[in-house]
Amino acid sequence: MTQDTAVVIGVGPGLGWHLCARFAAEGLRVVGAARSRDKVERLIAQSGRRGIEAVACDAADAASVTALFEASGPARLVVYNAGKMVRGSALELSPAEVESAWRVICLGGLHTAQAALPGMLELGGGTLIYTGATASLRGGAGFAGFALSKFGLRALAQSLAREFGPQGIHVAHTVIDGQIASARHEGRDPATLLKPEAIAEAYWQLHRQDPTAWSSEIDLRPAAERW
């Protein structure tokens, strides 16, 4: 039996890495992509985990994303987890910074679809998951530059789900409504943070859903989170 491949774009020590580890634990060949290949290689070395390959990829660059999938081959599971935060008063935002964030968050999501979906169609099915945020649903004060990109990514996921679902490809969008636990939140009540391994488990369950009961969107938040 041919080993299925999972590709995670946007791998850092938080959610991206936990997604790689979760998928590898299921026996998938995992390709972890980030702007810096060294960053992913360090995470692999620190964990000692096998079955994960590190690749450099600039999600905002179509050629870079295309090269990633040409090297990985058809992937059964793809997660687009790349992001770039930009925040500040709408009157003070730098148009260049907003455009840069949009290219990573929104345009990069399209690059990924265009590079990954042909392989999934070749395989006869697959799962493409986009990581969203509170800003995917609500444009908060000071988050205009971030929300416009996250809104766009959610719209992309909805369009892809409607177009490719009938062809056997499960496209889903997740709303991560809260802060993900990391070293920078040391000292904060763990009950107020999302555990990255718990999010990764939810992503795996999305991939495992029966086609007769697919979720196009799920929201994840700590029980203590106000919403």
Secondary structure as GFF3:
##gff-version 3
##sequence-region A 1 227
A	DSSP	beta_strand	5	9	.	.	.	ID=ss1
A	DSSP	alpha_helix	15	25	.	.	.	ID=ss2
A	DSSP	beta_strand	29	34	.	.	.	ID=ss3
A	DSSP	alpha_helix	37	47	.	.	.	ID=ss4
A	DSSP	beta_strand	52	56	.	.	.	ID=ss5
A	DSSP	alpha_helix	62	72	.	.	.	ID=ss6
A	DSSP	beta_strand	77	80	.	.	.	ID=ss7
A	DSSP	alpha_helix	95	102	.	.	.	ID=ss8
A	DSSP	pi_helix	103	107	.	.	.	ID=ss9
A	DSSP	alpha_helix	108	123	.	.	.	ID=ss10
A	DSSP	beta_strand	126	133	.	.	.	ID=ss11
A	DSSP	three_ten_helix	134	136	.	.	.	ID=ss12
A	DSSP	alpha_helix	144	164	.	.	.	ID=ss13
A	DSSP	three_ten_helix	165	167	.	.	.	ID=ss14
A	DSSP	beta_strand	169	176	.	.	.	ID=ss15
A	DSSP	three_ten_helix	183	185	.	.	.	ID=ss16
A	DSSP	three_ten_helix	190	192	.	.	.	ID=ss17
A	DSSP	alpha_helix	196	208	.	.	.	ID=ss18
A	DSSP	three_ten_helix	211	213	.	.	.	ID=ss19
A	DSSP	beta_strand	217	220	.	.	.	ID=ss20
###
